[in-house]
Every structure is written in structure tokens, then in C-alpha cells.
Amino acid sequence: MINAIFDRIKKTQKHKIVVLLIIIALGIFLRGYNFRGLQRFDEDEVRDVVIVEQLQQDHNFLIMGPYASGTIFDLGPAYYYMEYIALIIFGNDPGNLAYPTLLFSVLAIPLLYVFLKKFFTENISLAVTALYSVSFYAIKYARFAWNPNPLPFFILAFLLMLGVLVKDKKEPQIYWSVLLGIVIGIGIQLHTFIIVIFLPITALYYGYFLWKKYPLGKSFVIAVFCVAFLNIPQFIHEVRTGGENSRAFVAGFVTKTSNSEPVQKYILKDLECYAQGSSYMLSAMNDDSNCLLFHELKRHLFAFYSNLILTLTFLFGGLILAVIKLKKEKDETKKVLLALSLIYAASSFLVFLPIALKFDARYCIIIFFVPFLLLGFWMDFFVEKFKIIGLLFVIVILGWLAVSNIVPVGKTYFSGLNPNHSGGGDFNGIVLTDAERISKFIALRSLEYPENRLYLLASQHKYLYAINYFLSKQSNFKASELIKESIVEKNSILFSIVDNPNSRNYALQGYSEIDAGEVGTYDIFIMRKE
């Protein structure tokens, strides 16, 4: 009898491992399908590939990383190093720069499961992990090279390792402290917000537990050493420039927070962004391009109030359930991990607060785990409180959330249409292969006009970064971007790249159309200055 029970347990465990592997495999497929062909390739991606290609040539590893958005503060170069390694392994192709993002996005799936398993049953942990695996938000940010995109992995690793260090009140193994230092050292180079979240939480954590007489002194020294070692380029840069980057960090913060609006307006906007970001991550609804969810809904009072009540109930109710769980939890490691997760969520809210009026909801990538954690608490509550009826309700909600994500994923990445025109979601960029094909078309047709000066124009100016990158590889091609101030000589040739939906009745004053071509979902008009 006892042997039969143990055999049943082993079989059940094997089944759940198989389910987790299927979830991971599904996540890999959705993130990796036609990876290069449907990869967004805009200004940031072009900047990265140019820098990394230069890094390959001169091997100057004492570089600084990308600018933090809207400032002249440089992050560390860790993400450039990742891209550099990707080009070495997979070849010198701009599409290969996004492989580190893909890798860490996939690794975040099992890591989220491990994280959730600390608080919930196997079934709830698998269900929430499965939802994350098909999340349009997670898939979208796994499919192009942008320095914050690997953050989900590093945030989960940061929290989990802090939880491990206090296990059994024993001195932790050295490798956990080394790994923590590596995670912090790389994480703070991926996004400015992570600097002001990771470092204070780490200082608070070590300070508190050292005060409580936990044997973490050696761990603290090792972690600090690893963080410092991984940020050597920044230290060298600071010494050489007299602290230029530190001053840029302070100036950027002052610039972004300088506003005379009342405090309550910041708080409400912060809540709006938190709510909209959470909604988008869980359901792919209310896209992340800006924080105007409640503003837009005010035109429809029923939708406004129902959405407001639902999102605030989800956030605050989930937090209340988390606090109740924290008070009841007896396992110290789990208690510490949950407390750290709540402190992280609160810290991110405070970090968002000064910039709330200039906030872009894509920043919510740094709180990606929060809505999934709160969803887990709600699922646990309904199943425990309402038994079968609660379970059925949870299954219906999960099914609806899964479908609401899978539909835009299918339209955007599996429909065969350009992601910008598929109606699947906010893709907001040019596809790498389209930019490549357009540049080849323009370079070839430009040979027909060897005596004419050439200009480029696009229906969205940002398309030109990618197109010009590929054109720069064509030795026979020289062109200028057409801007309002351009002095355009008579008989100059203009290549105008227009999205197909915008091509109807296309005309440009002062130019006559010579010819036109089509590349993918773009029309290219060849025009002569009159």
C-alpha cells in the first residue's frame, strides 16, 4: 500500500515535470518562430549593432552602455557584451544581436515557476507560468534587442537568491553570494530604475540580517566585490571624466522630476500606469504605448468605472492577500522572499512616482512578475474559499486570459502579415528583413540615376535608421535623408518609403512620380524634383 502511494507520487511528479517542459517548449516556439524574419529593427537596434560591430574591430571593452531614456546618463556596457558574444557565436549578422534577449526570456519561464512554487501549489504555479509563457507582452519583448528586455530573468534571480542566503540561519555557500553579485552587477547595467531598486534593497537586506546576527558578512563582501568587478568600465570612466556620468545621472533625475503639478496627480498617474501595465501583461489589453487608459475610458462612463474598479480591486486585493499570506507563513525563506517581493513592488511604485507624468508604460517590464504573483494569490483565494465553484471560475478566467494573449500573438507573428498591419498588437517598428529588402531595392534602382543626387523619405522617420544601416553596406550608394530644411536640387531623385495602408492617393508636392515598386507591405515611390 505504502509503495503504491509512493509510486503514484513519483508518477504525478513526473507528469508535472512533463507539463513544465511543455510550457517551456511552447514559450520557446512562440518567442523563437521566424525570429530574424519578424524581428523589430529600429533606432536602438541600429545603434547597438553599429557599436558592437565597432567593438569587434577595435576590441575596446572599456566602453559605456546605452543612454538611459531621455537623459545623457550612460548605463554600463553589459548588454553590449552580451550582443558581442552573440555575434561571435552565431555570426556577424544584425539579427543575431537579439539572441541574448531570447535566451533570458526563455530562462525566465522556469525561473518564474520556481519563484511561484515558493507560495502556491504545483497546479497554480504551473497555470500562472503557462499564462506567462503565452503572454503577448513577454513574447513581444523577447523578440528584439533592447537592453531592458532580459530583466525578467535578472529580477527573479535577484529575489530568489536573496531568499536563499538566509536559509536555516547558516553561512551561505560562496557560490550563492557570487551569483547574487553577478545578477546585481549585470542587472544595474540594463535599466536605470534597477539601479535605484536593486542597490537600496540589497543594502537594506544585508543591514537588517547582519543586525539580526545572521552570518552574512562574508557574503556581503563577496557580492560587493562581484558587483564592483562587473562595473569596472564605469569606474574607469568616472575617474577619467571626473564623475561626468554621475552628474548626468543626477541631472537626468532632476530634469525628469521637475514639475509643479500637485502630488496627488503624480500618485493617480502612477496608479494608472501600474494598472495599465498589469492589465497589458496579463491580458494583452490596453496596450503599453502610453498611460492613458483611464483618460480614454472617461468618454464611456460604464467602461471607465468598471475598468477602474476591476483593476484597483485586482491590485489592492491581491496585495492584501499577499500580506495575509506573509503573516501566516512559517517558513522563514518563503517569508523573506515574499517580503522582498512586496518591498520590490512598493519600491518600483515609488521610483515611478517622480516621473509619473512623463511615464511610458513599457517601463513596466521592471514589475513584470507583480501581476502574475497577484494573480496567483487570487487563484489560491478562490480555490480555497469556494472549492469546486472557485476552481471553475479560475479555469474560465485563465482560459479567457490565455485566449486574449494568444489571439494577438497569432495575428502579429503567425498570420504572415506585417506585424504593423496585422491588428495583433502594438508592434511599432520596421521588421529587420523588410529593411534589408527595401535597402537592396533602393540600392539597385539607384544605379539607374548615376548623375542625380539621391534622397530618402519614409512615412515613419524611424524606418530610415534601419534602411540606412543596410544601405551603408552598399559601397555604390550615397543618399541624404529628406527633411524640411533640405535644399533639394532640381532633378534630384527621391525614394519615398510608405506603408501600404498609407499609400492611397499618395502625392508629394514639388515632385513627379517616375516609377514605383513594392517590397513586402511597403510601397516605394521613385520621384523626381521638379
N, C-alpha and C positions, 0 to 999 in steps of 0.2 A: 504493500500500500504506500509506504513512505517513498520507496523507489519510483513508483508510478507518479507520485506528486512531483518529485524532483525532475523526472523525465519530462513531465508536462511543462514545468517552469522553464527548463532548458529549451524546449521546442518553442515556447512563447517568446523567450528572449531572442532566439534565432530569427523568428518571424519579424520581430520588431527591428532587428538589425537589417533584415532584408528590406523592410519598409523604409528605413532611413536611407539605405543605399539607393533605393528607387527615387526617393525625394531628391537626393544629391544628383543623381543621374539626370533627372528632369530639369533641375536647376542648371546643370552644365549644358544641356541641349538648348534650353531657352536662351541662355546667355551666349552660347558659342555658335549657334546656327548662322551660317553665312556671315561670320564675324567681320571679316575685312570688307565684304561687299556692302554691308549695311552700317558701317562704322562712321559716326559723325566726325567731320574733319573741318574744324573752323579755326578761328584766330589762335586760341590757346594751343590747339594741337599742332598747328603750323609752327608757332613759336617754339614748342617743345622739340619738334623734330629737327629744326634748324640748330638749336643749341646742342642737342645730343649728337647730331652729325659732326658739329664742330668739336665736341668733346672726344669723339672717335679719332679726329685728326690730330689734335694738339695734346690730348691726354692731360689737360689742366683740370684736375679734380678739385682744386680749391676754388670752386665757383659757388655762387649763391643760387638759391632756388627762385621760383617764380614770384612775382609781386603778389602780395595779398590784395584782394579785390578792392579797387577804389583808393589804393594808397601807393606809396613808393617803398613800403617795407618789404624786404625780401625774406621769404621763408628759406629754410635750409634746402640743400640740394638732393635730399634722399630720393625724391621721386625721379629726378633726372638720372640718378644712379640706377634705379630700377629699370628705367627705359633704356639706358645704356646697356645693361646686362641683357635685356630682351633683344636688342639689335644684334648683340654678339651671338646669342644662342640661335635666334630664328632668322637672322639675315637683315641686311640693311634696306628695309622696306618700311615706309612710314606707318603702314597698317600694323606693324609688329609692336609699336610703342604701347598699345593698349593691352598687351598680354599680362603685364603685372596687375592691372585693374581686374581683368578677367579672373586671374588666379586667386587674388584675395577675396573677390566677390564669391567665388565658389567655396573657398575655405570658410567663409563666414557662415555658410549654411550649417555644417555640422557643429561649428562653434556656438551658434545660436541655440542649437538643440541641447548642447552640454549646459549652456547658461540657463535655459528654461527648465531643464531637468532638476536643477537645484531647488526649484519652487513648486513644480507641478508634477502630476502623474505622467507616466510614459505616453499615454494616449494624447493628453493635452499638449505636451511638448512636441510630439510628432505632428499634430494637427497644425499648431501655430508655425512650426518650422516649414511645413508643406506650403502654408499660405505665403510665407516669406520667399520660398523657392519660386513661386509663380508671380510674386509681386511685380507689377509693371514698373513701379518706382525702382526697385532693386535691379531689375533687368536693364532698364534704361541706363542707369548709372554704372552698369558693369560693361557697357559696350562701347565706350570711348575713353580716350586718355585724358584724364583731368585729375590734378593732384589730390583733391579730397576723396576721390572715388574708392580708394582702398580702406577708408576709415572704418567702415563697419567691422572689419576683422580686428583692427587695432584697438578699437573701443572695447569690444567684447573681451579680447585678450587682456587688456589693461585691468578690467574689473575682475575677471576670473583669477588672475594671478595675485591681485591684492587680497582676494578671498583666501587663496591657498596659503599665503605666507603666515597666517595666524592659526593655522590648523593645529590643534592639540597643544597650543602654547609652547611648542618646541621650536628650537632654532631651525629655520627652513633650510632646505638643501640649497647649495650655492647656485645651481643652475636655474632655480626659480627666480632668484634675485637678478641673475644675468639676463634672463628672458624679459623680466619686467623692465630692466634698464633699456634693453633693445627696443621693446614696444614703445616706451615713453620717448626714447631718443629719436625714433623714426616718426612716431605719431605727431610730435610737436612740429615736425617739418612739413606736415601735409595740410595744415589749416591753422590760421591764426587763433581761432576760437579754442582749438585744442590746447594751445599753449596756456591760455588763461583758465582752462578747466583741469587738465591733467596735473600741472605743477602744483596748484594750491591743494587739490585733493590728495596728492601724494604727500605733500608736506604735512597736511592735517592728519593723514593716516599714520605716518611714522611717528609724528609728535604725540598723538594720542596713545598709541600702543607702547611706545617707549616709556611714556609716563605711567602706563599700567604695568610696567616691568616685564613686557614681552621681550624675548631675546632677539631683537631685530636690528641691533646696532651694526653688525657686520653686513646684514642685508642692505641696510640704508647706504653704507659706504660703497658697496659693490654696484648698487643701482645707480647712484650718483656718478660713479666713475664711468659706467657704460653710457649714460646719457651724455656726459661731457665728451667722451671719446667720439661718439657718433656726430657730435656737433662741432668738431674741430674747425671745419671751414668757416663757420660763423664767428668763432672766437678769433681766428686769424684775421678775418675781415674787419672785425671790430677794432683790433689792435692797429691794423694798417690805416684805418679811416678815422680813428679817434672816436669810436662809438656812433658812427653815422647811422647804422641800421637801427640801433636802439632809439635814437632820436626820431627816426622815421616811424617807428612803432608807436611812440608816444604821440607824434604829430597826427598820424593816421587815426588814432583813437579819439583825439580832441576834435579833429575835423568831422568824424562820423557821428560824434555825440553832441556837437554844438547845435542846439536848437532851443528855442524859448517856449516850446509848447508845454502845456501843463502835464504833470506826472501821470495823471490818470489816463491821458491819451496814449502815452507810451505803454502803460500796462494793458489797456484794451487792445492795442495793436499787437502787442506781444502775444496775448492770448489768442488773437485771431490767427496769427502766423503759426502758433503751436497747434491750434485746432485744425487749420487747413493742411498743414504738413502731415499731421497724423492721419487725417482723412485720406489724403492722397497716397500715403504709404500703404494703408490697409486696403483701400478700395479702388485706387486709380481715379477717383472722382475729385473734382475741384483741383485742377492742375496746379503745378508748383511755380508758375511763371511770376506770380506776384501774390501779395497778401490782400486780396480784395474780396474774399469770399463773402463776408457779411455785408460789405458795401454793395456788392452786386445783387445780393438777395433782398435788399431793402425794397426793391421795386415790387417784390412779391411777398407780402407780409406773412402768409401761411408758411411758405418755404423758408423764409428768414427765421421765424420763431421756432419752427420745428427743427431746423438745422442747428440753430443756436442751442436749444435745449438738449438735443441729442449729443452734440459734440462736447458740451460742457459737462453733461452727465457722464459721458464716457470717460473724460479726462479726470474730473474730480472724484467721481465714484470709484474709478479704478485706483486712484491714489489712496482713497480711504480704505479700500480692500487691501492694498499693499501695506498700509500702516498697521491694519489689524493683523495681517499675516506676520509682520515684523514683531509685534508684541507677543504673539503666540509662539513664535519659532524658538525651539530649544537648542537646535544645532548651531553652535557659535559660528562656524564657517558660513553657513547659509544666512545667518542673521547679519553677519558683517557684509556679505555680498549684496543682500537686499538693501541694507542701509546705504552702502556705497552707491548702488544704482539710483536710489531716491535722491541722494546728495548730488549725484551727477545730473539728474533731471532738473533739480532745483537750480544748480549752478548754470546749466545751459539757459534756463529761463532768465536768470539774472544777467548773463552775458548778452543775450539777445536784447534785453531791455533798453540799453542806451542807444541802440541802432534800430529800434523797432520801426520808426517812421521811414527808414531807408532800407528796410529789410527785404530780402528776396527769399522766398520760401524754399529755394533749393539748398539754402544753408541748413535746412532741417536734416540733412544727411548725418549731422553730428548727433542727432537724437533718434536715429532710425529705430533703435531697439525699444524705445519707450512705448510707442503704441502697441507693439507686439507683446510686450510684457504686460501692459494693462489689459489687453485682450485676453491673455492667459488667466489673469485674475478674475475677469468677468465670466469666462467659461467655467472656471473652478467654482465660482459662486453659484451659477445657475444649476450646474450638475449636482452639487452638494445640497443645494436648498430645495430644488424642485424635482430631483431624481429623473425619472423617465421623460417627463414633460420638459424639464430643463435640458436634458440631453438632446431631445428632438429639436428644441429651439436653437441650441448651439449648432447642431448639424445644418439646419436651414440657414442660419446666419453665415456660417463658414462656407457653405455652398454658394451663397449669394456673393460673398466677398471674393471667392475664388473665380467665379464667372466674370465678375466686374473687372478683374485683373486680366484674365485670360483673353477676353474679347479684344481689348486694345493691344495686348501683346501680339495676338494673331494678326490684327489689321496692320500693325506697324512693321512687324518683322517677317510675317509669313504669307502676306497677301500678294506679294510680287509687285506691289505698288511702291512708289517713292514714299518713304516714311513721312515726309512733309505733307503729302496729299492723301494719305491713306485714311485719315479720320480716326486713327488709332490713339493718338495722344500727342502731347507736346514734344515733338522731336526737335524742331527748332534748329536746323542746321543743314549743311550740304553733306551728302554721302561721299566718302573718300573716292570710290570708284567712279562716281559721276564727275567729280572734279578732275580726275585723271583723264577720263574720256573727253570731257569738254576741252581740256588743255591740248590734247592731241589734235582735236578737230580744228581749234584755232591756230595752232602752230602750222598745221598742214595747209589750211586755207590762206594763211598769211603769206605763203610763198607766191601767191598769185599777185601780190601787191608789193613788189620789192622796192619801189620808189616812193611809196606813200608812208607817212607817219601813222603809227597804229595806236589805237586807244581801246580801253576796255571799260565796260559798264555792266552792272548786274542789278537785277530787281531788288536784291538784298546785298548791300555792300560787303557784308562779311563773307559772301561766297568767294570774293576775289582773293582773299588770303590763301585759300586752298588752291584755287586755279592758278594764281601767280606762282605758288610754290612749284607746281608741276611744270609750268611754263619756263621757270628759271632753269630747269634741267634740259631745256631745248636750246642748244647753242645758237640756233638760227633765229631766235625770236627775241624781239625787243618791243615793249609796249609801255604805255603810261595809263594809269587809271584816270578816267574822265571824272572830274569834279567841277563844281560850278565855276570855280575860278580859272579853270583851264583855258588857255588861249589855243584854240584849235584852228590849224591852218586849213585853208580851202583844199578840198580833195583828200583830206585825211580819212583814214578808214577806221570805223568804229565797229567792234564786235560787242553786241549787246546781248547778255545772257538773261533770259526771262523765264520764270516758272510758267509752265504750260497754262495753268488756270488764269494767269495774268496776261496771256498773250493775245487775247481777243482785242481786235481793233487797236493793236499796238502801233504807236507812231511817235516819232521824236522830232520836235521842231528844229528846223535847220538842217535836217539830214534826209537823204533819199535812200530808200532800200535798194540794194543791189541784188542780194540773194539772202537765203535763209536756210538753216539746217536744223535738224532735231537730234539731240543726244539724250537718250533716256526720257525723262519728263521735262526737259528744258528745251526751249526754242532759242536758237542763236541767230540773231539778225545781223547781217553784214551790211553796213550803211556807209554812205559817203557824205562828207561835209560839203554842203552846197556853197 
